[in-house]
Amino acid sequence: MGGVPLASQLFDRKPDIDRITRHKLIERVLSDWVRWQEKNKGQPEEYLAFLQEYGGQKWLDAVWYVSLVVALEMGRVERVGMNRTITRHNINRTTQIESHEIFWSTIFQRTYNVGVITTNYDILPERGLRCEPRPQVSRPGFHYGNGTEKLAGGGYPSYAHIQKIAISGTVPILKLHGSVSWSFREGELIHYHDCRPAIRGDAAVVAPVTSKTLPKFLEAIWKQAAEVLSSSATWIVVGYSLPEYDLLVRQLLIENSTHQPRIHIFDPNKEVASKYKVLLPSTTILMHLGLPNGLGELESIVTEACEIENTV
C-alpha cells in the first residue's frame, strides 16, 4: 500500500539511491539474490531465511537493503546543494494518499477508541494519525505505547537546528516487526522522527523470513498488541494476507481472539478471508474489497463497532 513493496516484491526493481556506499549495497544484494533465485527458484522470504541461518555480512546487507527499500518509498532522492540526498522521509507529514486519508477520517470522525497494530515497517500509520492531536482534521495523534515522548534526531542529514519532534497523541501504534524509523542501540530502542536508521543501516526491523523469532526489544510491543486485540470487539484488517510463515503473528491472533471479535478483512483477494476462517473458526469473519474500493463499507462498520462498544 502507498507504493511500499510487499515482501514478494522486495527484489523486483533497482531503487534510485543517493550515495555510492548505498548504491554498492543494492548492487551486492540484488546480484546475490539473482544467483540464489536462479539456483533455488525460491521466494524472497526463503532467500532471507537462508541468509539469516548463516548470518554474516550477507545477512546484515540484506536487512539493511530491506529497510532501505521501504524507507525510500517514504521520501525522495533530490539534490541538496551539490549532493544527491534522500529527503522528505520524516514522520511529521501527511500520507498524501487519498484512500489512506479517507480511511482514517472515516474512523476518527466516529471514535478515538482505537489501537493500531501493524506488521509493516513503513511510517504511513504515523503520517495518517499525525504526531499530535489535530481535531480540525479528525486526527487523534499517536504514541508508541509509552505516551508522550520526544523523538530522536534533529534534521537529516545535517540540519541540527531543527527542533526535535514530540508525539503526544492518544492512539497507540504497535509495530510488531519494528520500523524503518527505529534503532536498537546499547540495549535501548530509539524512536526517530525520520527514517535515518534504515538509510544508515541500523534499523530495528525483523526481516520477512520464513521463520521469525521475537527480539527482546519488541516483547513489550507484542504484549501491548495482545492487550489491544483481546479487548477489542471489532478488528479491521487491511492488507495483511496472513502468510503461512508468520507463525508468531498467527499465534498472537489465536490467543487473543477467544472473546470472538467480529473481524472485517479488507483485501482484493477473497481467499484471504478463508485463511482467517480456518485460523479463527470461532470468530465472525466478514470480507470486504481492498482499499480504495472497500471504503464505502467502512462507515457502517465503524458505526456498528461503536454501538457494540457502547453496549458492552
Rosetta blueprint (number, residue, H / E / L):
1 M L
2 G L
3 G L
4 V L
5 P L
6 L L
7 A H
8 S H
9 Q H
10 L L
11 F L
12 D L
13 R L
14 K L
15 P L
16 D L
17 I L
18 D L
19 R L
20 I H
21 T H
22 R H
23 H H
24 K H
25 L H
26 I H
27 E H
28 R H
29 V H
30 L H
31 S H
32 D H
33 W H
34 V H
35 R H
36 W H
37 Q H
38 E H
39 K H
40 N H
41 K L
42 G L
43 Q L
44 P H
45 E H
46 E H
47 Y H
48 L H
49 A H
50 F H
51 L H
52 Q H
53 E H
54 Y H
55 G L
56 G H
57 Q H
58 K H
59 W H
60 L H
61 D H
62 A H
63 V H
64 W H
65 Y H
66 V H
67 S H
68 L H
69 V H
70 V H
71 A H
72 L H
73 E H
74 M H
75 G L
76 R E
77 V E
78 E E
79 R E
80 V E
81 G L
82 M L
83 N E
84 R E
85 T E
86 I E
87 T E
88 R L
89 H L
90 N E
91 I L
92 N L
93 R L
94 T L
95 T L
96 Q L
97 I L
98 E H
99 S H
100 H H
101 E H
102 I H
103 F H
104 W H
105 S H
106 T H
107 I H
108 F H
109 Q L
110 R L
111 T L
112 Y L
113 N L
114 V L
115 G L
116 V E
117 I E
118 T E
119 T L
120 N L
121 Y L
122 D L
123 I L
124 L H
125 P H
126 E H
127 R H
128 G H
129 L H
130 R L
131 C L
132 E L
133 P L
134 R E
135 P H
136 Q H
137 V H
138 S L
139 R E
140 P L
141 G L
142 F E
143 H E
144 Y L
145 G L
146 N L
147 G L
148 T L
149 E E
150 K E
151 L L
152 A E
153 G L
154 G L
155 G L
156 Y L
157 P L
158 S L
159 Y L
160 A L
161 H L
162 I L
163 Q L
164 K L
165 I L
166 A E
167 I E
168 S L
169 G L
170 T L
171 V E
172 P E
173 I E
174 L E
175 K E
176 L L
177 H L
178 G E
179 S E
180 V E
181 S E
182 W E
183 S E
184 F E
185 R E
186 E L
187 G L
188 E E
189 L E
190 I E
191 H E
192 Y E
193 H L
194 D E
195 C L
196 R H
197 P H
198 A H
199 I H
200 R H
201 G L
202 D L
203 A E
204 A E
205 V E
206 V L
207 A L
208 P L
209 V L
210 T L
211 S L
212 K L
213 T L
214 L L
215 P L
216 K H
217 F H
218 L H
219 E H
220 A H
221 I H
222 W H
223 K H
224 Q H
225 A H
226 A H
227 E H
228 V H
229 L H
230 S H
231 S L
232 S L
233 A L
234 T E
235 W E
236 I E
237 V E
238 V E
239 G L
240 Y L
241 S L
242 L L
243 P L
244 E L
245 Y L
246 D L
247 L H
248 L H
249 V H
250 R H
251 Q H
252 L H
253 L H
254 I H
255 E H
256 N L
257 S L
258 T L
259 H L
260 Q L
261 P L
262 R E
263 I E
264 H E
265 I E
266 F E
267 D L
268 P L
269 N L
270 K L
271 E H
272 V H
273 A H
274 S H
275 K H
276 Y H
277 K H
278 V H
279 L H
280 L L
281 P L
282 S L
283 T L
284 T E
285 I E
286 L E
287 M E
288 H E
289 L L
290 G L
291 L L
292 P L
293 N L
294 G L
295 L H
296 G H
297 E H
298 L H
299 E H
300 S H
301 I H
302 V H
303 T H
304 E H
305 A H
306 C H
307 E H
308 I H
309 E H
310 N H
311 T H
312 V L
